[in-house]
Amino acid sequence: MADDGDGDTDTDAGGVGRRPVRRGSVDIHTRDGDAVHHDEAAVRYEDAAFVVSRDGSFAPERTERYPKTDVAWIQVRHPRR
C-alpha cells in the first residue's frame, strides 16, 4: 500500500492498486501563466496528470485534471493539525 506520509491513500479505478492522496489548499500555475486555487481539496498524483477533487471522492463531476505537461508548478499546503 502506498502512503504519502499522512496516511492517506486512495484506490485507483477498478480498485486496483493504491495512489497517495494529499489533502489541503492547492495552488496550480500553468505554463501559460494561469493560476488556479483549490481550497480544502484532495490531490492525487498520476503518471500524466495532477488530479484535484473538491471533496476527496474523485468523482468525475467534482474532479479537475491538470496534465503535467501543462503545469509549471503545484503547491499543496497541508492544514495545521
Contacts in CASP RR format, 6 or more apart in sequence:
PFRMAT RR
TARGET T0000
AUTHOR 0000-0000-0000
METHOD contacts of the structure
MODEL  1
MADDGDGDTDTDAGGVGRRPVRRGSVDIHTRDGDAVHHDEAAVRYEDAAF
VVSRDGSFAPERTERYPKTDVAWIQVRHPRR
1 9 0 8 1.000
1 18 0 8 1.000
2 9 0 8 1.000
2 17 0 8 1.000
2 18 0 8 1.000
2 19 0 8 1.000
2 20 0 8 1.000
3 9 0 8 1.000
3 20 0 8 1.000
4 20 0 8 1.000
4 21 0 8 1.000
4 22 0 8 1.000
5 20 0 8 1.000
6 22 0 8 1.000
6 23 0 8 1.000
6 78 0 8 1.000
8 20 0 8 1.000
8 21 0 8 1.000
8 22 0 8 1.000
8 23 0 8 1.000
8 42 0 8 1.000
9 18 0 8 1.000
9 19 0 8 1.000
9 20 0 8 1.000
9 21 0 8 1.000
10 18 0 8 1.000
10 19 0 8 1.000
10 20 0 8 1.000
10 21 0 8 1.000
10 42 0 8 1.000
10 44 0 8 1.000
10 56 0 8 1.000
10 58 0 8 1.000
11 17 0 8 1.000
11 18 0 8 1.000
11 19 0 8 1.000
12 18 0 8 1.000
12 19 0 8 1.000
19 44 0 8 1.000
19 45 0 8 1.000
19 46 0 8 1.000
20 44 0 8 1.000
20 45 0 8 1.000
21 42 0 8 1.000
21 43 0 8 1.000
21 44 0 8 1.000
21 56 0 8 1.000
22 42 0 8 1.000
22 43 0 8 1.000
22 76 0 8 1.000
22 78 0 8 1.000
23 40 0 8 1.000
23 41 0 8 1.000
23 42 0 8 1.000
23 43 0 8 1.000
23 56 0 8 1.000
23 78 0 8 1.000
23 79 0 8 1.000
24 40 0 8 1.000
24 41 0 8 1.000
24 42 0 8 1.000
24 43 0 8 1.000
24 76 0 8 1.000
24 77 0 8 1.000
24 78 0 8 1.000
24 79 0 8 1.000
25 37 0 8 1.000
25 38 0 8 1.000
25 39 0 8 1.000
25 40 0 8 1.000
25 41 0 8 1.000
25 76 0 8 1.000
25 77 0 8 1.000
25 79 0 8 1.000
26 37 0 8 1.000
26 38 0 8 1.000
26 41 0 8 1.000
26 43 0 8 1.000
26 52 0 8 1.000
26 74 0 8 1.000
26 75 0 8 1.000
26 76 0 8 1.000
26 77 0 8 1.000
27 35 0 8 1.000
27 36 0 8 1.000
27 37 0 8 1.000
27 38 0 8 1.000
27 74 0 8 1.000
27 75 0 8 1.000
27 77 0 8 1.000
28 35 0 8 1.000
28 36 0 8 1.000
28 37 0 8 1.000
28 38 0 8 1.000
28 50 0 8 1.000
28 52 0 8 1.000
28 66 0 8 1.000
28 71 0 8 1.000
28 73 0 8 1.000
28 74 0 8 1.000
29 35 0 8 1.000
29 36 0 8 1.000
29 71 0 8 1.000
29 72 0 8 1.000
29 73 0 8 1.000
29 74 0 8 1.000
30 36 0 8 1.000
30 66 0 8 1.000
30 70 0 8 1.000
30 71 0 8 1.000
30 72 0 8 1.000
31 69 0 8 1.000
31 70 0 8 1.000
31 71 0 8 1.000
31 72 0 8 1.000
32 70 0 8 1.000
33 72 0 8 1.000
36 64 0 8 1.000
36 66 0 8 1.000
38 52 0 8 1.000
38 54 0 8 1.000
38 64 0 8 1.000
40 54 0 8 1.000
40 79 0 8 1.000
41 52 0 8 1.000
41 53 0 8 1.000
41 54 0 8 1.000
41 56 0 8 1.000
42 52 0 8 1.000
42 53 0 8 1.000
42 55 0 8 1.000
42 56 0 8 1.000
42 58 0 8 1.000
43 50 0 8 1.000
43 51 0 8 1.000
43 52 0 8 1.000
43 53 0 8 1.000
43 74 0 8 1.000
43 76 0 8 1.000
44 50 0 8 1.000
44 51 0 8 1.000
44 53 0 8 1.000
44 58 0 8 1.000
45 51 0 8 1.000
48 67 0 8 1.000
48 68 0 8 1.000
48 69 0 8 1.000
49 65 0 8 1.000
49 66 0 8 1.000
49 67 0 8 1.000
49 68 0 8 1.000
50 65 0 8 1.000
50 66 0 8 1.000
50 68 0 8 1.000
50 71 0 8 1.000
50 74 0 8 1.000
51 58 0 8 1.000
51 63 0 8 1.000
51 64 0 8 1.000
51 65 0 8 1.000
51 66 0 8 1.000
52 63 0 8 1.000
52 64 0 8 1.000
52 65 0 8 1.000
52 66 0 8 1.000
53 59 0 8 1.000
53 62 0 8 1.000
53 63 0 8 1.000
53 64 0 8 1.000
54 62 0 8 1.000
54 63 0 8 1.000
55 62 0 8 1.000
56 62 0 8 1.000
66 74 0 8 1.000
END
